[in-house]
């Protein structure tokens, strides 16, 4: 009996180790990208903030990425063409949460928001990739729930573990 269970236990340990190792690889990748200039918010905390009326969520990816899927209620703010006038009507005292694919582009936008006088800015740790990987919901531009996520390109798609990868 012991000889039959041993391969199963070894496979289970290997699976658990590879899943944990994959997350730590992602965490290392994120740490290599972040300047840590904008406070981070985790997906669970963002989920609790989404429905609050004084919270603005900004998706700072490209229009194509946003159209495939985004966090429900997020507003599109194109990283490549961002100008301060894009947010001139926003309340600088309300909570603003920015995100992109993994948090790099959104951190840059977050830095600009802070320089413009926004008081409460956070960057979603791991971006929409971590959000999706944690089983959180996304919608397409019609507001319909989807399991698709734009992974920026083929190389970056390796960090997405759930859903349909589109690039």
Buried (B, 14 or more C-beta within 10 A) or exposed (E): EEEEEEEEEEEEEEEEEEEEEBBEEBEEBBEEEBEEEBEBBBBEEBBEBBEEEEBBBBBBBBEEBBBBBBBBEBBBBBBEEBEEEBBEEBEEEBBBBBBBBBBBBBBBBBBBBBEEEBEBBBBBBBBBBBBBBBEBBBBBEEEEEBEBBBBBEEEBBBBBBBBEBBB
